[in-house]
Amino acid sequence: MIWRPSVTVAAVIERGGKFLFVEERIDGRRVLNQPAGHLDPGESLVAACRREVLEETAHRFEPRALVGIYRWHYAAKDVTFLRFCFAGEVSGQEAERALDKEIVRLHWLTPAELEARKSEHRSPLVAKCVADFLAGQRFALDIFSPEFA
């Protein structure tokens, strides 16, 4: 058997001390997550992050740094996720754009508000990405070879 992790991208988006999260329906429950999604075949990690943020939040996002690379095993479905989490800037919103069908609503939350809703986190990576961002963890995007960024 060949093991294939599910490669995902996520965005930590901060504005005025609050972070942008999506409330989404997953496996029959509502959960909080960073704007995030799967890497499509032939797509670069940075392009995937831009696309996922736009599809899930209608915000135009430009990744500026890598916050971290994370591995999480979702035991309920026996899937291992390999997450590339980016920090960056939003340059506007497409207010009329329809969001992905799983998205219930958007939330701007402080770290304390996020912690208070810990039982709603989609995975432990939600809090970990914010904690690493707040700790100042950033890696330049040139860490990737141009064809893989």
C-alpha positions as CSV (number, residue, x, y, z in Angstrom):
1,M,0.0,0.0,0.0
2,I,1.3,3.5,-0.9
3,W,0.8,6.2,1.7
4,R,-0.4,9.5,0.3
5,P,-0.9,12.4,2.7
6,S,-3.6,14.9,1.8
7,V,-1.7,18.2,1.0
8,T,-3.5,21.3,2.1
9,V,-2.8,25.0,2.3
10,A,-4.1,27.5,4.9
11,A,-3.9,31.2,5.6
12,V,-3.4,33.1,8.8
13,I,-5.0,36.5,8.1
14,E,-4.7,39.1,10.9
15,R,-6.3,42.6,11.0
16,G,-6.3,44.8,14.1
17,G,-5.5,41.9,16.4
18,K,-8.3,39.7,15.0
19,F,-7.9,36.7,12.8
20,L,-10.2,35.6,9.9
21,F,-11.8,32.2,10.3
22,V,-14.4,30.3,8.4
23,E,-17.3,28.5,10.0
24,E,-17.9,25.4,7.9
25,R,-19.9,22.3,7.8
26,I,-17.7,19.2,7.9
27,D,-18.8,15.6,8.7
28,G,-22.2,16.8,9.9
29,R,-20.9,19.5,12.4
30,R,-20.0,23.2,12.3
31,V,-16.3,23.9,12.9
32,L,-13.9,26.8,12.8
33,N,-10.9,26.8,10.5
34,Q,-8.5,29.1,8.8
35,P,-9.4,29.6,5.2
36,A,-7.9,26.4,3.9
37,G,-8.2,23.7,1.3
38,H,-6.5,21.1,-0.9
39,L,-3.7,21.6,-3.3
40,D,-5.0,20.9,-6.9
41,P,-2.9,18.9,-9.4
42,G,-0.3,21.1,-11.1
43,E,-1.0,24.0,-8.8
44,S,1.7,25.8,-6.8
45,L,1.3,26.1,-3.0
46,V,1.1,29.9,-3.1
47,A,-1.5,29.8,-5.9
48,A,-3.5,27.2,-4.0
49,C,-3.6,29.4,-0.9
50,R,-4.7,32.5,-3.0
51,R,-7.4,30.4,-4.6
52,E,-8.7,28.8,-1.4
53,V,-8.9,32.1,0.5
54,L,-10.8,33.7,-2.4
55,E,-13.2,30.7,-2.7
56,E,-13.9,30.5,1.1
57,T,-13.9,34.2,2.1
58,A,-14.2,36.3,-1.1
59,H,-11.0,38.1,0.1
60,R,-8.1,38.6,-2.3
61,F,-5.0,37.3,-0.4
62,E,-1.3,37.5,-1.2
63,P,0.9,35.1,0.8
64,R,4.0,36.8,2.0
65,A,5.6,34.2,4.3
66,L,5.3,30.5,5.3
67,V,4.2,30.2,9.0
68,G,4.9,26.5,9.1
69,I,4.4,23.0,7.7
70,Y,2.2,20.8,9.9
71,R,1.2,17.1,9.9
72,W,-2.0,15.9,11.5
73,H,-3.6,12.5,11.4
74,Y,-7.4,12.6,11.4
75,A,-8.1,9.2,13.0
76,A,-11.9,9.2,12.3
77,K,-11.1,8.9,8.5
78,D,-7.6,7.6,8.8
79,V,-6.3,10.5,6.7
80,T,-3.0,12.3,7.3
81,F,-3.0,16.0,6.4
82,L,0.2,17.8,5.4
83,R,-0.6,21.6,5.9
84,F,1.4,24.5,4.5
85,C,0.2,27.6,6.4
86,F,0.9,31.0,5.0
87,A,0.7,34.5,6.4
88,G,0.0,37.5,4.1
89,E,-2.2,40.4,3.3
90,V,-5.7,40.9,1.9
91,S,-6.0,43.5,-0.8
92,G,-9.8,43.7,-1.0
93,Q,-12.9,41.7,-1.0
94,E,-15.3,40.6,-3.8
95,A,-18.5,41.2,-1.9
96,E,-20.8,39.7,-4.5
97,R,-18.8,36.5,-4.8
98,A,-20.5,33.3,-3.7
99,L,-18.6,31.3,-1.1
100,D,-17.9,27.6,-1.2
101,K,-21.1,25.7,-0.3
102,E,-19.6,24.3,3.0
103,I,-19.0,27.8,4.4
104,V,-21.6,29.0,6.8
105,R,-20.1,32.3,7.7
106,L,-16.9,34.3,8.4
107,H,-15.6,35.4,11.8
108,W,-12.9,37.9,12.8
109,L,-11.8,36.6,16.3
110,T,-9.2,37.6,18.8
111,P,-6.9,34.9,20.1
112,A,-8.9,34.8,23.3
113,E,-12.2,34.4,21.4
114,L,-10.6,31.6,19.4
115,E,-9.4,29.9,22.6
116,A,-12.9,30.2,24.1
117,R,-14.3,28.3,21.0
118,K,-11.6,25.5,21.1
119,S,-14.2,22.8,21.0
120,E,-15.3,24.1,17.6
121,H,-11.8,23.9,16.0
122,R,-11.7,21.6,13.0
123,S,-8.3,20.3,14.1
124,P,-5.5,21.1,16.6
125,L,-3.8,22.9,13.7
126,V,-6.2,25.9,13.9
127,A,-4.7,27.0,17.3
128,K,-1.2,25.9,16.4
129,C,-1.0,28.1,13.3
130,V,-2.2,31.2,15.2
131,A,0.2,30.5,18.1
132,D,3.1,30.2,15.7
133,F,2.1,33.3,13.9
134,L,1.8,35.3,17.1
135,A,5.3,33.9,18.2
136,G,6.7,35.6,15.0
137,Q,7.4,32.4,13.1
138,R,7.9,33.2,9.5
139,F,9.9,31.7,6.7
140,A,10.6,33.5,3.4
141,L,8.8,32.1,0.4
142,D,12.0,31.6,-1.4
143,I,12.4,28.5,0.8
144,F,10.5,26.8,-2.0
145,S,12.0,26.2,-5.5
146,P,10.1,28.5,-7.8
147,E,8.3,25.6,-9.6
148,F,7.0,24.3,-6.2
149,A,6.0,27.6,-4.5
